[in-house]
Amino acid sequence: MLEAIVGLTALGGGLGVFLGLAAKRLHVESSPLEGEIEKILPGQNCGQCGYPGCAAAAAAIAKGEAPVTVCPPGGRAVAHALAEKLCLSVDLSGMSDSGPMVAHVDETVCIGCTKCARTCPTDAIIGAAKQIHGVIQEACTGCGACVAACPAHGIHLEPIPVTLQSWYWPKPGEGRTPKSGNGVLSQ
């Protein structure tokens, strides 16, 4: 019994040292700009931008391979924040700003084919074959993959409903700028 304990302890210690050395030897430095850009992005990892997640989108934006308007769920606010961070001027007039959206299944049209559930990247759609499906709003990222997959056109995106958990008090002075000189806010 004692031999087994000593043997497993030695094996664990040896593997720990090996993994620690490998982590130092194989460490890849990432750009601090990528981390700052990733903090600005909404973090939904929905793939609407064409990248596998927000980290990949942040890397592409930092390298200049993607525009700052690449994130549909973030809308104009994220695009403006990214442009400000990167000191770029961007035209946001053609960008729609629908805000965060979630999928909604129209129960009168749902045929229970399960195509929507199979295409959902976050498993937010629940239901069985030949049964009406539903959406778990907390898990839905609003990517729209289920909307395109539904043959009955029974799924559409809706704005996230305001609840006590999602409501927030706007910051004082949002949308206002101080006038020069006297510090009085103007509309």
Residue pairs with C-beta under 8 A, 6 or more apart in sequence:
31 59
31 62
33 62
34 55
34 58
34 59
34 62
35 58
36 85
37 58
37 61
37 62
37 82
37 85
37 86
38 54
38 55
38 58
40 78
40 81
40 82
40 85
41 54
41 57
41 58
41 71
41 74
41 78
42 54
42 71
42 73
42 74
42 78
42 100
43 54
44 54
44 73
44 141
44 142
44 143
45 52
45 53
45 54
45 141
46 73
46 121
46 122
46 141
46 142
46 143
47 53
47 121
47 143
48 71
48 72
48 73
48 142
48 143
48 144
49 57
49 66
49 70
49 71
49 72
50 70
51 57
51 60
51 66
51 70
57 66
57 70
57 71
60 66
60 70
61 67
61 68
61 70
61 82
61 86
67 90
68 79
68 82
68 83
68 86
68 88
68 90
69 79
69 90
69 92
69 95
71 78
71 79
73 100
73 101
73 141
73 142
75 95
75 96
75 97
75 98
75 99
76 92
76 95
76 97
77 97
79 90
79 92
79 95
80 90
80 92
82 88
83 89
83 90
98 157
98 159
99 159
99 160
100 142
100 159
100 160
101 142
101 144
101 157
101 158
101 159
101 160
102 135
102 137
102 140
102 142
102 157
102 158
102 159
102 160
103 116
103 124
103 125
103 135
103 140
103 142
103 144
103 146
103 147
103 155
103 156
103 157
103 158
104 135
104 155
104 156
104 157
104 158
105 116
105 125
105 132
105 133
105 134
105 135
105 154
105 155
106 154
106 155
106 156
107 132
108 154
109 152
109 153
109 154
110 127
110 132
110 133
110 152
110 154
111 130
111 151
111 152
111 154
112 127
112 128
112 129
112 130
112 131
112 132
112 133
113 129
113 151
113 152
114 127
114 128
114 129
114 133
115 149
115 150
115 151
116 125
116 133
116 146
116 149
116 150
116 155
117 123
117 125
117 126
117 127
117 133
117 146
118 149
119 145
119 146
119 148
119 149
120 145
120 146
121 141
121 143
121 145
122 139
122 140
122 141
123 139
124 135
124 136
124 137
124 139
124 140
124 141
125 133
125 134
125 135
125 136
125 146
126 133
126 134
126 135
126 136
127 133
127 134
137 160
137 161
142 157
144 157
146 155
147 155
147 156
147 157
160 166
173 185
175 187
176 185
176 186
176 187
177 185
177 186
178 184
178 185
178 186
179 185
179 186
